Amino acid sequence: MTANKPMRISIFGLGYVGSVTAACLADAGHTVIGVDLNQLKVDAINAGETPVLETHVPEMVAAGVADGRLRATLDLADAVLNTDISLLCVGTPSAANGDIDVSHILKVASDIGRMLKDKSTFHTITVRSTVFPGTAELVTQAITESSGKVADVDFGVTVNPEFLREGQGVEDFRNPPLILIGGSCEPAIDAVARLYDGIDAPMFKEDTRVAELTKYANNSFHATKITFANEIGNLAKAMGIDSHRVMALLCADTKLNISPTYLKPGFAFGGSCLPKDVRALNFRAKSLDVSVPLLESLLESNRLQITRVIDLVVASDHRKLGFCGLAFKSGTDDLRESPIVEVIERMLGKGYECRIYDPEVSTGKLIGANREYIQAEIPHLDDLLVTSLDAVIEHAETIVVSSATPEFRDVVKRRRPNQRIIDLARIVDAPLDDEWYEGICW
């Protein structure tokens, strides 16, 4: 990685992220000034030594200092006035209640703002620390209040989450899975993008809050994967099975398992397999006296998603409901443990007038366990099913779309005045900012 146009960069916070980032950027040819309140860290950098233990960083820091591309200071004015972009790599420790403490970031932002009073050129500030959505706005506010400058005119704030694994930080910086920049100020976004000249990775320029939450989604997903693998491993051991072979085979499926499939927020899962198999696995774990709290939580979380839909429907105060989709997913007539069936059953029990349209479902064609299930749950289904989308639109005050069947996209275009749509399948490409439309997870 070699920068096409070297930049002048200040990095606030010389912990793990700050030190690795400083070493990598200096190695790429940029001029980097590290800033920290800890004199020992500053002295270490200036002596050509690293404050953190990380592969390749010691020699990169030594080379950067020797070549004059890397130094550290306690002087904030020196750092801000002699650079064009500041990276905030300040710690965000856990508070006693589990929340994060962003006071250190906001203090640094306010300090940077005071330095900007004496600067006439545009300055970019980007948050590398892991922060909740809305933090960049607080950073912008802190800088504005302490500097008297105008955001997006005199300075710009962006979010640039890091995806560095300890022990592989340099490799991850040079070969990231993606580069994510959140913000709305184009000059600031462009400045951050230049940091990654020479790196071959997809770059995403997103809304600031999307970028902030994405880092939490990533880390939570990693934690979920580790916990899931461990719970399957504990079960496998209790059964005398090689857990690593099981997980190797799971990972071999890149169509469903290690893929975007099933990772789109929406309605609850259902069908003849997932609920049954999760229940069975939990039963077997109990019989083997193996605790699997993650697996145990799946059905409860799924139940809560169904409850959310019922709450959305009830909140509308509409008594006439139309349901687009009855099977547990599009392209099938399988009604077994379809979550929308439970919603309809509950609404019928509350006295709502329901009409249902699913082009794949005909009670006359249902057989076996599928027919037995729906007869037990909704015995008078024939009276509720209609044969066209027109009939649902004509009847309903609120329409609930639970399937991504292409035909159902017309519901948005054809809705009547005062008709509400509750979308459980993301039938629109982007959320609609209208009071009559509501998605379950968006």
Buried (B, 14 or more C-beta within 10 A) or exposed (E): BEBEEBBEBBBBBBBBBBBBBBBBBBBBBBBBBBBBBBEEBBEBBBEBBBBBEBEBBBEBBBBBBEEEBBBBBBEBBBBBBBBBBBBBBBBBEEEEEEEBEBEBBBEBBBBBBBBBEEBEEBBBBBBBBBBBBEBBBBBBBBBBEBBEBEBBEBBBBBBBBBBBEEEEBBEBBBEBEEBBBBBBBEEBBBBBBBBBBEBEEEEEBBEBBBBBBBBBEBEEEEEEEEBBBEBBBBBBEBEEEEBEEBBEEBEEEEEEEEEEEEEEEBBBBBBBEBBEEBEEBBEBBEEEEBEBEBBBEBBEEBEEBBBBBBEBBBEBEBEBBBBBBBBBBBEBBBBBBBBBBBBBEBBBEEEBBBBBBBBBBEBEEBEEEBBEBBBEBBEEBEEBBBEEBEBBBEBBBBBBBBBBBEBBBBBBEEBEEEBBBBBBBBBBEEEBEEEBBBBBEE
